[in-house]
Amino acid sequence: MKQLDWLIETPFAHRGLHDNREVPENTLLAIREAREQGFGSELDVWLTDDNRLIVHHDPTLKRTCGQKVRTTSIGGLDNYPIMQTQRTIPLLEQILIDTAGRVPLILEIKPTKRIEETCLAVAELLEKYPGHYAIESFQPAIVEWWIQNRPDAVVGQLYSERAWIRWLSGENKMTPKVDFFACPVNQLHRRPFTKMRKAYPTTPIIAWTMRTPKQLAQFMILCDNYIFECVDKNPSYIPLPTCTH
């Protein structure tokens, strides 16, 4: 039986605790800022064409670095400063070393055609990681790889409106086997979610991304934990949550 208490004990900072001014998302500094406040982080992982695991959200660098370059095809990481700062795209290995198991991490593996290579590279890197981590993805085949090949790992299915349709149609066969569901916060009150909650009442729900006080008041009762962005990024967002540690 997997131990999942850590997954619902304290909220996770979305792409680290960032403001996209001095502290850009998905950087070593953002993950460190969350860690120093006692929070875990949710971050995004790609395998590049030259087989490096990097942490970045978008499929291109246009928004973050102002360059029309595919994320998977980038060369030297120092060539791509993020959000007009001196911070650059980190390797996943750097974040794991810096975090050193002191707070939990949720790793979202981005959709890819290189499922075997990507998942195996992440799994091998995590073998000696001393802390708690969870794997999630929108791509059911990635989730399936982890369930079949790393059964001891904590694995969740990410849902969007399109993914609800896949679940309702029975296309996603992994749903009964995952350890948690990661659901969009503005969908928690809708019928597909309530059907899922009824079908799997003991499976934890992690809501993403909690941003406003209204969302927090309306939806916190419908989930077991949440991934958040706070006033550090936008003054209309929620205050920094109180860490339980």
C-alpha positions in Angstrom: 0.0 0.0 0.0 1.5 3.3 -1.1 1.8 6.1 1.5 0.1 9.2 0.2 -0.2 11.4 3.3 2.6 13.6 2.1 0.7 14.3 -1.2 -2.1 16.1 0.6 -0.3 17.6 3.6 0.7 21.0 2.1 -0.1 22.8 -1.2 2.3 22.8 -4.1 3.7 25.9 -5.8 2.9 25.9 -9.5 6.2 25.9 -11.4 7.8 26.9 -8.1 7.2 30.1 -6.1 7.6 32.6 -8.9 6.6 36.1 -9.9 8.0 36.0 -13.5 9.9 39.2 -12.7 12.9 38.6 -10.5 11.9 35.0 -10.0 10.9 33.2 -13.2 8.8 30.1 -13.3 10.3 26.6 -13.4 13.8 27.8 -12.4 16.1 26.7 -9.7 15.4 29.9 -7.8 11.6 29.4 -8.0 11.8 25.9 -6.7 14.2 27.0 -4.0 11.9 29.9 -2.9 9.1 27.4 -2.5 11.3 25.0 -0.6 12.4 27.7 1.8 8.8 28.5 2.6 8.2 24.8 3.2 6.2 24.0 0.0 6.8 21.5 -2.6 6.7 22.4 -6.3 5.0 21.2 -9.4 7.3 21.4 -12.4 7.3 20.5 -16.1 9.8 18.0 -17.7 10.9 17.5 -21.3 13.5 15.3 -22.9 15.4 17.3 -25.4 16.6 15.9 -28.8 20.1 15.5 -27.3 18.7 13.5 -24.4 18.8 16.1 -21.6 15.9 16.3 -19.1 15.0 20.0 -18.7 12.4 21.9 -16.8 10.2 24.2 -18.8 6.5 24.6 -19.4 5.8 25.6 -23.0 6.6 23.6 -26.1 8.5 26.6 -27.5 10.6 29.4 -25.9 8.6 32.2 -27.4 6.8 33.3 -24.2 9.6 32.6 -21.7 12.7 33.6 -23.7 11.3 35.5 -26.7 12.7 33.0 -29.2 10.9 30.9 -31.8 12.7 27.7 -30.8 11.2 24.3 -29.9 11.9 23.4 -26.2 13.1 20.0 -27.2 15.6 21.3 -29.7 17.5 23.9 -27.6 21.3 23.9 -27.4 23.3 25.4 -24.5 20.9 26.3 -21.7 22.9 29.4 -20.8 21.9 30.9 -24.2 18.2 31.2 -23.1 17.7 33.7 -20.3 14.1 33.5 -19.0 11.7 36.4 -18.6 14.5 38.9 -19.3 16.4 37.9 -16.2 19.8 36.2 -15.7 18.0 32.9 -14.8 18.1 30.1 -17.3 16.3 26.8 -18.0 17.5 24.2 -15.5 18.2 20.6 -15.9 15.9 18.3 -13.8 19.0 16.8 -12.3 20.0 20.3 -10.9 16.7 20.7 -9.2 16.7 17.3 -7.7 20.2 17.9 -6.3 19.3 21.3 -5.0 16.0 20.1 -3.4 17.7 17.0 -1.9 14.4 15.5 -0.8 13.6 18.3 1.7 10.2 18.9 0.2 8.0 16.9 -2.2 7.9 17.4 -5.9 5.2 16.8 -8.6 6.8 16.2 -12.0 4.6 16.7 -15.0 6.0 14.9 -17.9 4.9 16.8 -21.0 3.3 15.0 -24.0 5.8 13.4 -26.3 6.3 10.8 -29.0 9.4 9.6 -27.2 7.5 8.0 -24.3 9.9 5.2 -23.5 13.1 7.3 -23.7 11.6 10.1 -21.7 10.0 8.0 -18.9 13.1 5.8 -18.6 15.4 8.8 -18.3 13.2 10.4 -15.6 12.9 7.1 -13.7 16.6 6.5 -13.7 17.3 10.0 -12.5 14.8 9.5 -9.6 16.2 6.1 -8.5 18.5 7.7 -5.9 16.3 10.7 -5.0 15.9 10.8 -1.3 12.5 12.5 -1.0 8.8 12.1 -2.0 7.8 12.7 -5.6 4.8 12.1 -7.8 4.6 11.7 -11.6 1.7 13.2 -13.6 0.9 13.7 -17.3 -2.0 14.6 -19.6 -0.8 11.8 -21.9 -2.4 8.5 -20.8 0.4 6.5 -22.4 2.9 8.2 -20.1 0.8 7.4 -17.1 0.5 3.8 -18.3 4.3 3.5 -18.7 4.8 4.4 -15.0 2.1 2.1 -13.7 3.5 -0.8 -15.6 7.2 -0.2 -15.3 7.6 1.6 -11.9 4.7 0.3 -9.8 6.1 1.8 -6.6 6.0 5.3 -7.9 3.1 7.7 -7.1 1.4 8.4 -10.4 -1.5 10.7 -11.3 -3.6 11.4 -14.3 -3.9 15.1 -15.3 -7.3 16.0 -16.6 -8.5 18.8 -18.9 -11.9 19.2 -20.5 -10.7 17.0 -23.4 -9.4 14.4 -21.0 -12.8 14.3 -19.2 -14.2 13.2 -22.6 -11.6 10.5 -22.9 -12.5 9.2 -19.4 -16.2 9.3 -20.0 -15.8 7.4 -23.3 -13.7 4.7 -21.6 -10.7 5.5 -23.7 -8.4 6.0 -20.7 -8.0 2.6 -19.1 -5.5 3.7 -16.5 -8.0 5.7 -14.5 -8.7 3.0 -11.9 -5.0 2.3 -11.4 -3.7 5.8 -10.7 -2.9 7.1 -7.2 -4.4 10.6 -7.7 -6.3 12.8 -10.1 -5.0 16.2 -11.0 -8.1 18.3 -12.0 -8.6 21.8 -13.3 -10.0 23.9 -10.5 -12.7 25.4 -12.6 -14.0 22.0 -13.5 -14.4 20.6 -10.0 -18.1 21.3 -9.7 -19.0 19.9 -13.2 -20.7 16.6 -13.9 -17.6 14.6 -15.2 -15.7 15.4 -12.0 -18.6 14.5 -9.7 -19.1 11.2 -11.5 -15.4 10.5 -11.1 -15.4 11.4 -7.4 -18.4 9.1 -6.9 -16.7 6.3 -8.9 -13.4 6.6 -7.0 -14.2 8.2 -3.6 -10.9 7.4 -1.9 -8.6 8.6 -4.7 -7.0 12.0 -3.8 -7.9 15.0 -6.0 -5.2 17.6 -6.6 -6.7 20.8 -8.0 -4.8 23.0 -10.4 -4.2 25.9 -10.5 -5.7 27.6 -7.5 -5.2 31.4 -8.0 -8.0 33.5 -6.6 -9.7 33.9 -3.2 -13.0 33.1 -4.8 -11.6 29.8 -6.2 -10.2 28.9 -2.8 -13.5 29.5 -1.0 -15.6 27.8 -3.6 -13.5 24.7 -4.5 -11.3 23.8 -1.6 -14.0 21.6 -0.2 -14.1 19.6 -3.4 -10.4 18.6 -3.5 -7.8 17.1 -1.2 -5.0 19.4 -2.0 -4.1 22.0 -4.6 -1.4 23.6 -6.8 -1.3 27.3 -6.4 -0.1 30.7 -7.6 -0.1 33.5 -5.0 0.2 37.3 -4.7 3.9 37.0 -5.4 2.9 36.7 -9.0 -0.4 38.8 -9.1 -1.8 41.0 -6.3 -5.3 39.6 -7.0 -4.3 36.1 -6.4 -4.5 34.2 -3.1 -2.2 35.0 -0.2 0.7 32.6 0.3 -0.9 29.6 2.0 0.1 28.6 5.5 2.5 25.7 5.4 1.8 22.8 7.7 5.4 21.9 8.3 
